[in-house]
Structure formats: structure tokens, C-alpha cells
């Protein structure tokens, strides 16, 4: 991936006030750990700017990871200007289709090892 794409993603993150971090249904270690790593970084530079979301419960074997208790399965009414999705392969797996209809201004970044 060209370096310019990472710079573009960084600039979107830097310019966003409210960021929703989301991973796929039936979350696994790839999605949860990636999402938590970015959350940790965001908290160090912009405390309180990001919210963690997974439509499904976090598996018990992953709950030792820091900040898993902050992952919500409902999106608050707050307005977000950026969605960062992790490891979902198919957008529908995030479970955000209906919510996104009310977020026409939102920008989306995907971090995923799937094609």
C-alpha cells in the first residue's frame, strides 16, 4: 500500500472530533486486538475522542486485553465524523448498515487483511 494512503488516514484521524472504532460480528482476536491497539494510541493523543463498538459480545478468552470493558454493543446518539472498521471482510459484518444511513457525512477508514 502506498505511503500516501497512510498519510491520508492519519490526517483523517487527526482532523476528526468523534471516532467510532468497530469490528465485525462474532469478533475474534484479529479484530479486537487491532481495534484496541488503535484505541490505545488515540487515547494517548486525543483522550475521549474514540468509542469502541462490536455488535456481539467479546469472547471470554479475549477479555484479558486492556480496555475490552469499554467495548459497547450499542452506538450512542452522539454524532461521529469518522468510522474506522477492523478486520471485517464484508461491510455488512460490522452491523452498522442502518446506523450509517443517518450518518451521510461520515468518513470511513478500513484496516483489514482481507482483500
GUBA-74771 format. One record per residue: residue number from 1; x, y, z of N, C-alpha, C in turn. Coordinates in steps of 0.1 Angstrom, whole numbers. Example, Ala and Ser with C-alpha at 12.3 -4.5 7.8 and 13.67 -1.06 7.14 Angstrom:
// GUBA-74771
+-----+-------+-------+-------+-------+-------+-------+-------+-------+-------+
| seq |   nxx |   nyy |   nzz |  caxx |  cayy |  cazz |   cxx |   cyy |   czz |
+-----+-------+-------+-------+-------+-------+-------+-------+-------+-------+
|   1 |   132 |   -57 |    78 |   123 |   -45 |    78 |   132 |   -33 |    78 |
|   2 |   128 |   -22 |    71 |   137 |   -11 |    71 |   129 |     0 |    79 |
+-----+-------+-------+-------+-------+-------+-------+-------+-------+-------+
END
This chain:
// GUBA-74771
+-----+-------+-------+-------+-------+-------+-------+-------+-------+-------+
| seq |   nxx |   nyy |   nzz |  caxx |  cayy |  cazz |   cxx |   cyy |   czz |
+-----+-------+-------+-------+-------+-------+-------+-------+-------+-------+
|   1 |     8 |   -12 |     0 |     0 |     0 |     0 |     9 |    12 |     0 |
|   2 |     6 |    22 |    -8 |    14 |    34 |    -9 |    14 |    42 |     4 |
|   3 |    25 |    48 |     7 |    26 |    56 |    19 |    16 |    67 |    20 |
|   4 |    12 |    72 |     8 |     2 |    83 |     8 |   -11 |    79 |    14 |
|   5 |   -15 |    66 |    13 |   -28 |    62 |    19 |   -27 |    63 |    35 |
|   6 |   -15 |    59 |    40 |   -14 |    60 |    55 |   -14 |    75 |    59 |
|   7 |    -8 |    83 |    51 |    -8 |    98 |    55 |   -22 |   103 |    54 |
|   8 |   -30 |    99 |    44 |   -44 |   103 |    43 |   -52 |    98 |    55 |
|   9 |   -50 |    86 |    59 |   -57 |    80 |    70 |   -53 |    88 |    83 |
|  10 |   -40 |    91 |    85 |   -36 |    98 |    97 |   -42 |   112 |    97 |
|  11 |   -43 |   119 |    86 |   -49 |   132 |    85 |   -64 |   132 |    88 |
|  12 |   -71 |   121 |    83 |   -85 |   120 |    87 |   -87 |   118 |   102 |
|  13 |   -78 |   110 |   108 |   -79 |   107 |   122 |   -76 |   120 |   130 |
|  14 |   -66 |   127 |   126 |   -61 |   139 |   133 |   -72 |   150 |   132 |
|  15 |   -79 |   150 |   121 |   -89 |   161 |   119 |  -103 |   157 |   125 |
|  16 |  -105 |   145 |   130 |  -118 |   141 |   134 |  -120 |   144 |   149 |
|  17 |  -132 |   148 |   153 |  -135 |   151 |   167 |  -141 |   138 |   174 |
|  18 |  -149 |   130 |   167 |  -155 |   119 |   173 |  -153 |   107 |   164 |
|  19 |  -147 |    96 |   169 |  -143 |    85 |   161 |  -150 |    72 |   166 |
|  20 |  -156 |    65 |   157 |  -162 |    52 |   161 |  -153 |    41 |   156 |
|  21 |  -148 |    33 |   165 |  -139 |    21 |   161 |  -148 |     9 |   162 |
|  22 |  -149 |     1 |   151 |  -158 |   -11 |   151 |  -151 |   -23 |   145 |
|  23 |  -155 |   -34 |   150 |  -151 |   -47 |   144 |  -163 |   -55 |   141 |
|  24 |  -160 |   -67 |   134 |  -171 |   -75 |   128 |  -179 |   -83 |   139 |
|  25 |  -190 |   -88 |   134 |  -198 |   -97 |   142 |  -190 |  -109 |   146 |
|  26 |  -194 |  -116 |   157 |  -186 |  -127 |   163 |  -171 |  -123 |   163 |
|  27 |  -167 |  -113 |   170 |  -154 |  -108 |   170 |  -143 |  -118 |   174 |
|  28 |  -132 |  -117 |   168 |  -121 |  -126 |   171 |  -108 |  -118 |   175 |
|  29 |   -97 |  -125 |   177 |   -85 |  -118 |   182 |   -80 |  -107 |   172 |
|  30 |   -81 |  -110 |   159 |   -76 |  -101 |   149 |   -83 |   -87 |   150 |
|  31 |   -96 |   -88 |   150 |  -104 |   -75 |   150 |  -103 |   -68 |   163 |
|  32 |  -105 |   -75 |   174 |  -105 |   -69 |   187 |   -91 |   -63 |   191 |
|  33 |   -80 |   -71 |   188 |   -67 |   -66 |   192 |   -63 |   -54 |   183 |
|  34 |   -67 |   -54 |   170 |   -64 |   -43 |   162 |   -71 |   -30 |   166 |
|  35 |   -84 |   -32 |   169 |   -92 |   -21 |   174 |   -87 |   -15 |   187 |
|  36 |   -83 |   -24 |   196 |   -78 |   -19 |   209 |   -65 |   -12 |   208 |
|  37 |   -57 |   -17 |   198 |   -44 |   -10 |   196 |   -45 |     4 |   192 |
|  38 |   -54 |     6 |   182 |   -57 |    20 |   177 |   -64 |    28 |   188 |
|  39 |   -72 |    22 |   196 |   -79 |    29 |   207 |   -68 |    34 |   217 |
|  40 |   -59 |    26 |   220 |   -48 |    29 |   229 |   -40 |    41 |   224 |
|  41 |   -37 |    41 |   211 |   -29 |    52 |   205 |   -38 |    64 |   205 |
|  42 |   -51 |    63 |   201 |   -59 |    75 |   201 |   -61 |    81 |   215 |
|  43 |   -62 |    73 |   225 |   -63 |    78 |   239 |   -51 |    86 |   243 |
|  44 |   -39 |    82 |   238 |   -27 |    89 |   241 |   -25 |   102 |   235 |
|  45 |   -32 |   104 |   223 |   -31 |   117 |   216 |   -44 |   125 |   217 |
|  46 |   -56 |   119 |   219 |   -68 |   126 |   219 |   -78 |   119 |   229 |
|  47 |   -75 |   120 |   241 |   -84 |   113 |   251 |   -99 |   116 |   249 |
|  48 |  -107 |   105 |   250 |  -121 |   106 |   249 |  -127 |   108 |   235 |
|  49 |  -118 |   108 |   225 |  -123 |   111 |   211 |  -129 |    98 |   205 |
|  50 |  -126 |    86 |   209 |  -130 |    74 |   203 |  -139 |    66 |   212 |
|  51 |  -148 |    59 |   205 |  -157 |    49 |   211 |  -155 |    36 |   205 |
|  52 |  -155 |    25 |   213 |  -153 |    11 |   208 |  -167 |     5 |   206 |
|  53 |  -168 |    -3 |   195 |  -181 |    -9 |   192 |  -179 |   -23 |   186 |
|  54 |  -187 |   -32 |   191 |  -189 |   -45 |   185 |  -203 |   -49 |   187 |
|  55 |  -210 |   -53 |   177 |  -224 |   -57 |   179 |  -226 |   -69 |   187 |
|  56 |  -215 |   -78 |   188 |  -216 |   -90 |   195 |  -207 |   -90 |   207 |
|  57 |  -210 |   -98 |   217 |  -202 |   -99 |   229 |  -187 |  -103 |   226 |
|  58 |  -178 |   -98 |   234 |  -164 |  -101 |   233 |  -162 |  -115 |   239 |
|  59 |  -155 |  -124 |   232 |  -153 |  -137 |   237 |  -145 |  -137 |   251 |
|  60 |  -149 |  -146 |   259 |  -143 |  -146 |   273 |  -127 |  -146 |   272 |
|  61 |  -122 |  -154 |   263 |  -107 |  -156 |   262 |  -100 |  -143 |   258 |
|  62 |  -107 |  -133 |   253 |  -101 |  -120 |   249 |  -103 |  -109 |   260 |
|  63 |  -110 |  -112 |   270 |  -113 |  -102 |   280 |  -102 |   -97 |   288 |
|  64 |   -90 |  -104 |   287 |   -78 |  -100 |   295 |   -72 |   -88 |   288 |
|  65 |   -75 |   -85 |   276 |   -69 |   -74 |   268 |   -74 |   -61 |   275 |
|  66 |   -65 |   -51 |   276 |   -68 |   -38 |   282 |   -79 |   -31 |   274 |
|  67 |   -89 |   -26 |   281 |  -100 |   -18 |   276 |  -111 |   -26 |   269 |
|  68 |  -111 |   -39 |   270 |  -123 |   -46 |   265 |  -136 |   -43 |   272 |
|  69 |  -135 |   -39 |   284 |  -147 |   -35 |   292 |  -153 |   -22 |   286 |
|  70 |  -146 |   -15 |   278 |  -151 |    -2 |   272 |  -158 |    -5 |   259 |
|  71 |  -158 |   -17 |   254 |  -164 |   -20 |   241 |  -179 |   -21 |   243 |
|  72 |  -186 |   -13 |   235 |  -201 |   -12 |   237 |  -208 |   -20 |   225 |
|  73 |  -220 |   -25 |   228 |  -227 |   -31 |   217 |  -239 |   -23 |   212 |
|  74 |  -239 |   -10 |   216 |  -249 |    -1 |   212 |  -242 |    12 |   209 |
|  75 |  -246 |    19 |   198 |  -239 |    31 |   194 |  -247 |    43 |   201 |
|  76 |  -240 |    51 |   208 |  -247 |    63 |   214 |  -252 |    72 |   203 |
|  77 |  -261 |    81 |   208 |  -267 |    91 |   198 |  -257 |   101 |   193 |
|  78 |  -245 |   102 |   199 |  -236 |   112 |   195 |  -233 |   111 |   180 |
|  79 |  -229 |   122 |   175 |  -225 |   123 |   161 |  -211 |   120 |   159 |
|  80 |  -207 |   112 |   149 |  -194 |   108 |   147 |  -190 |   113 |   133 |
|  81 |  -177 |   117 |   131 |  -173 |   122 |   118 |  -163 |   112 |   112 |
|  82 |  -160 |   101 |   119 |  -151 |    91 |   113 |  -154 |    77 |   119 |
|  83 |  -155 |    67 |   110 |  -156 |    53 |   114 |  -144 |    46 |   109 |
|  84 |  -138 |    39 |   118 |  -126 |    30 |   115 |  -131 |    16 |   117 |
|  85 |  -131 |     8 |   107 |  -135 |    -6 |   108 |  -123 |   -15 |   107 |
|  86 |  -124 |   -26 |   115 |  -113 |   -35 |   116 |  -117 |   -49 |   112 |
|  87 |  -109 |   -55 |   103 |  -109 |   -70 |   101 |  -123 |   -75 |    97 |
|  88 |  -131 |   -68 |    89 |  -145 |   -72 |    86 |  -147 |   -79 |    73 |
|  89 |  -138 |   -78 |    64 |  -140 |   -85 |    51 |  -152 |   -80 |    43 |
|  90 |  -164 |   -80 |    48 |  -176 |   -76 |    41 |  -182 |   -65 |    51 |
|  91 |  -185 |   -54 |    45 |  -190 |   -43 |    53 |  -202 |   -46 |    62 |
|  92 |  -211 |   -55 |    57 |  -223 |   -58 |    64 |  -220 |   -65 |    78 |
|  93 |  -208 |   -71 |    79 |  -204 |   -78 |    91 |  -202 |   -68 |   103 |
|  94 |  -201 |   -55 |   100 |  -199 |   -45 |   111 |  -213 |   -43 |   118 |
|  95 |  -224 |   -46 |   111 |  -237 |   -44 |   117 |  -241 |   -29 |   119 |
|  96 |  -236 |   -21 |   110 |  -238 |    -7 |   111 |  -246 |    -1 |    99 |
|  97 |  -252 |   -10 |    91 |  -259 |    -5 |    79 |  -270 |     5 |    82 |
|  98 |  -278 |     2 |    91 |  -289 |    12 |    94 |  -284 |    24 |   100 |
|  99 |  -275 |    23 |   109 |  -269 |    35 |   116 |  -262 |    44 |   106 |
| 100 |  -255 |    38 |    96 |  -248 |    46 |    86 |  -258 |    55 |    77 |
| 101 |  -270 |    50 |    76 |  -280 |    58 |    68 |  -282 |    72 |    74 |
| 102 |  -280 |    73 |    87 |  -282 |    86 |    94 |  -269 |    93 |    96 |
| 103 |  -258 |    88 |    89 |  -245 |    94 |    90 |  -239 |    98 |    77 |
| 104 |  -246 |   106 |    69 |  -241 |   108 |    55 |  -228 |   115 |    54 |
| 105 |  -224 |   122 |    64 |  -212 |   130 |    64 |  -200 |   122 |    69 |
| 106 |  -202 |   110 |    74 |  -191 |   102 |    80 |  -181 |    97 |    70 |
| 107 |  -168 |    98 |    73 |  -157 |    92 |    65 |  -154 |    79 |    71 |
| 108 |  -149 |    70 |    63 |  -146 |    56 |    67 |  -132 |    52 |    63 |
| 109 |  -125 |    46 |    73 |  -112 |    40 |    71 |  -113 |    26 |    74 |
| 110 |  -107 |    17 |    66 |  -107 |     3 |    68 |   -93 |    -2 |    71 |
| 111 |   -91 |    -9 |    82 |   -78 |   -16 |    84 |   -82 |   -31 |    84 |
| 112 |   -77 |   -38 |    74 |   -81 |   -52 |    72 |   -71 |   -60 |    64 |
| 113 |   -69 |   -72 |    67 |   -60 |   -80 |    60 |   -68 |   -88 |    49 |
| 114 |   -81 |   -87 |    49 |   -89 |   -94 |    38 |   -88 |   -85 |    25 |
| 115 |   -90 |   -92 |    14 |   -90 |   -84 |     1 |  -102 |   -75 |     0 |
+-----+-------+-------+-------+-------+-------+-------+-------+-------+-------+
END
